[in-house]
Amino acid sequence: MRARGHLLGGVVAGASVAGVGTLTGHLHGPAEFNWWVVAGTGVFFSLFPDVDTDSLPRRWFYRAVVVALVGLVWMGESRLGIWLAILAMLPLLDHHRGWTHGRWMPLLGPGLLGLGAAFAFRTDPLSVTSFYGQVGSLGVVYFVAAVVGWYTHLLLDGLFHLFPDDPQ
């Protein structure tokens, strides 16, 4: 599928997760900034798997990475910038529809990113209770938005079949 289809799927996925977050009381609706960031997380992760090929999402992804790296250096956060640069290069280490299109990566990728961020920005030794205290229920909503967005991409690429009788 082309970038436009993945973008549309990501908008639907991101807005749906943000809407469910509102219904469950984790978000306060579209008037809240976090609502839009959750929806944007779903959109980002619906486009992310195609950064391993020459595509529009790839060009915009690496433009954003350059802006983020410049901002991190400007703020004196060069160590964080190095980690961002390393993580941004990972999709380039494999072919198109390689690890970014793996069936377990939508769970592993955002999960590892979340654990890494919680470890990097921790204020006390990590335990299960302190981890949830740091991440909180909003962090879980972000995780769900990332997972749903990424699986939306895989679904639209035809890697999953909704009905068992679908031709492969």
GIJOMO-V160087 format. One record per pair of residues at least 12 apart in sequence whose ideal C-beta (glycine too) atoms are under 10 Angstrom apart, sorted by the first residue. I is the first residue (numbers start at 1). GAP is how many residues later the second one is. D is the distance in Angstrom with one decimal. If there is no record, write none. Layout:
i: [I:I]
gap: [GAP:GAP]
d: [D:D]
This chain:
i: [1:1:1:1:1:1:2:2:2:2:3:3:3:3:3:3:3:3:4:5:5:5:5:6:6:6:6:6:6:6:6:6:6:6:6:6:6:7:7:7:7:7:8:8:8:8:9:9:9:9:9:9:9:9:9:9:10:10:10:10:10:10:10:10:10:10:10:10:10:10:10:10:10:10:11:11:11:11:11:11:11:12:12:12:12:12:12:12:13:13:13:13:13:13:13:13:13:13:13:13:13:13:13:13:14:14:14:14:14:14:14:14:14:14:14:14:14:14:14:14:14:15:15:15:15:15:15:15:15:16:16:16:16:16:16:17:17:17:17:17:17:17:17:17:17:17:17:17:18:18:18:18:18:18:18:18:18:18:18:18:18:19:19:19:20:20:20:20:20:21:21:21:21:21:21:21:21:21:21:21:22:22:22:24:24:25:26:26:26:26:26:26:26:26:27:27:27:27:34:34:34:35:37:37:37:37:38:38:38:38:38:38:39:39:40:40:41:41:41:41:41:41:41:41:41:41:42:42:42:42:42:42:42:42:42:43:43:43:44:44:44:44:44:44:44:44:45:45:45:45:45:45:45:45:45:45:45:45:46:46:46:46:46:46:46:46:46:46:46:47:47:47:47:47:47:48:48:48:48:48:48:48:48:48:48:48:49:49:49:49:49:49:49:49:49:49:49:49:49:49:49:49:49:50:50:50:50:50:50:50:51:51:51:51:51:51:51:52:52:52:52:52:52:52:52:52:52:52:52:53:53:53:53:53:53:53:54:55:57:58:58:61:61:62:62:62:62:64:65:65:65:65:65:65:66:66:68:68:68:68:68:69:69:69:69:69:72:72:79:80:80:83:83:83:87:87:87:87:90:97:97:97:100:100:100:101:101:101:101:101:102:102:103:103:103:103:105:105:105:105:106:106:106:106:106:106:106:106:106:107:107:107:107:107:108:109:109:109:110:110:110:110:110:110:110:110:111:111:111:113:113:113:114:114:114:114:114:114:114:115:115:117:117:117:118:118:118:118:118:118:119:119:121:122]
gap: [49:152:154:155:156:157:48:53:54:154:44:47:52:53:54:55:56:57:52:41:148:151:152:37:40:41:42:43:44:49:50:51:143:146:147:150:151:36:39:40:49:50:35:38:144:148:33:34:37:38:140:143:144:146:147:148:29:30:31:32:33:34:35:36:37:38:47:135:138:139:140:142:143:146:28:29:31:32:35:138:141:27:30:31:34:136:137:140:26:28:29:30:32:33:132:134:135:136:137:138:139:140:142:143:21:22:23:24:25:26:27:28:29:30:31:32:131:132:134:135:138:15:20:21:23:24:27:28:130:23:26:129:132:133:136:21:22:24:25:124:125:126:127:128:129:130:131:132:12:14:16:17:18:19:20:21:22:23:24:123:127:16:19:20:18:121:124:125:128:13:14:17:18:116:117:119:120:121:123:124:13:16:119:113:117:112:12:110:111:112:114:115:116:118:12:110:111:114:104:107:108:106:101:104:105:108:100:103:104:106:107:108:106:110:105:109:69:100:101:102:103:104:105:106:107:108:100:102:103:104:105:106:107:108:110:102:106:109:13:16:17:20:101:102:105:106:61:64:65:100:101:102:103:104:105:106:107:108:99:100:102:103:104:105:106:107:108:109:110:13:14:102:103:105:106:13:43:52:57:58:61:62:98:101:102:105:42:47:48:49:50:51:52:53:56:57:60:100:101:104:105:108:110:41:46:47:50:51:103:107:14:37:39:40:41:45:49:38:39:40:41:42:43:44:45:46:47:48:49:38:39:42:43:44:45:47:42:41:96:33:34:27:30:26:27:29:30:24:16:19:20:22:23:24:19:22:12:13:16:17:20:12:13:15:16:19:12:13:41:40:41:33:34:37:22:25:26:29:19:57:60:62:50:53:54:49:52:53:56:58:52:57:48:51:56:57:42:45:46:49:40:41:42:43:44:45:46:47:48:36:39:40:43:44:39:37:38:41:32:33:34:35:36:37:39:40:32:35:36:29:30:33:17:21:25:26:28:29:32:16:20:17:18:22:12:13:14:16:17:21:12:15:13:12]
d: [9.1:8.4:9.8:4.8:5.9:8.0:9.4:8.6:8.5:9.9:6.8:6.9:5.9:4.4:5.5:9.3:9.9:9.1:8.6:9.7:9.6:5.9:9.4:9.0:5.3:5.5:9.4:8.3:6.8:9.3:9.7:7.3:9.4:7.7:5.5:6.0:8.2:6.9:7.3:6.5:8.9:8.3:9.6:9.0:9.8:8.9:9.3:9.0:5.5:9.3:8.3:4.6:7.0:7.7:5.0:9.9:8.9:9.0:9.5:5.7:3.8:7.4:7.4:2.9:6.0:9.4:9.8:9.8:9.3:5.4:9.5:6.3:7.5:9.3:7.5:9.6:7.9:5.8:8.2:9.7:9.8:9.9:8.5:9.5:8.9:9.8:9.8:7.5:8.8:9.8:4.5:7.7:8.4:5.8:7.6:9.6:4.9:5.0:9.0:8.2:4.2:8.9:9.4:9.8:9.9:9.1:9.6:6.9:3.8:6.4:6.6:2.6:4.7:8.3:8.5:7.4:6.0:9.7:7.9:6.1:8.9:9.0:9.1:9.7:9.1:5.1:7.4:8.8:9.9:8.8:7.7:9.1:7.3:10.0:9.4:6.1:7.3:8.1:5.3:6.9:9.0:9.9:5.6:4.3:9.1:9.0:5.3:7.9:7.8:9.3:8.5:4.9:7.6:8.8:4.5:4.4:9.1:9.0:7.5:8.0:7.2:8.7:9.6:8.7:9.7:8.4:8.1:9.6:9.4:8.4:7.3:5.9:9.3:9.0:8.3:9.4:4.6:9.3:8.0:8.1:6.7:9.4:9.9:8.7:8.4:8.8:8.7:9.1:5.2:6.2:7.8:5.0:10.0:9.6:9.7:9.8:7.8:6.8:6.4:8.2:8.7:9.7:9.5:9.8:7.7:8.8:8.2:5.6:6.1:8.6:4.9:9.6:7.3:9.5:8.4:9.5:8.8:8.8:5.5:8.9:9.2:4.2:5.5:9.9:9.4:6.7:9.4:8.8:4.3:7.3:9.2:5.9:3.8:9.0:7.6:8.9:6.5:9.6:9.1:9.9:8.5:9.2:8.8:7.8:6.8:9.4:7.6:8.2:7.0:7.2:4.5:7.6:8.0:3.4:4.4:8.8:8.2:7.4:9.8:9.5:8.4:4.1:6.9:8.8:4.8:4.8:9.5:9.7:8.0:8.0:7.6:8.1:9.6:9.9:7.2:7.2:7.9:7.0:9.8:9.7:8.2:9.8:8.7:7.8:6.7:7.4:8.1:9.2:8.1:9.6:9.3:4.1:5.5:9.2:8.0:8.7:9.4:9.7:6.6:4.8:7.1:7.7:9.7:8.9:7.9:9.2:7.7:9.0:7.4:8.8:9.6:8.4:9.4:4.6:8.1:9.9:7.2:9.1:4.2:6.7:8.6:6.3:7.1:5.3:7.7:6.2:8.2:5.1:8.2:9.0:10.0:8.4:4.0:8.2:9.8:9.3:8.9:9.0:9.6:8.2:9.2:7.6:8.5:7.0:9.8:9.9:9.6:9.3:9.8:6.7:7.5:9.0:4.6:9.3:9.7:9.3:9.4:7.8:6.1:9.5:8.8:5.0:9.1:6.2:6.3:8.5:6.7:9.4:9.2:7.6:9.7:8.0:9.9:7.7:9.9:9.8:7.8:8.6:9.3:9.7:7.6:8.3:8.6:8.8:9.4:9.6:8.1:6.3:6.8:6.3:8.8:9.2:9.1:7.3:7.2:7.9:10.0:7.1:9.7:8.7:7.6:5.1:8.3:8.2:3.6:4.8:9.1:8.3:6.8:9.3:9.5:6.1:8.6:8.8:9.9:7.6:8.8:7.0:8.1:5.5:9.0:8.7:3.7:5.8:9.0:7.2:7.0:8.9:8.4:9.9:9.0:7.9:9.5:6.7:6.6:9.1:7.7:5.7:8.3:8.2:9.2:9.3:8.6:8.8:9.2:5.8:9.5:5.5:5.7:7.9:9.0:9.6:7.5:6.4]
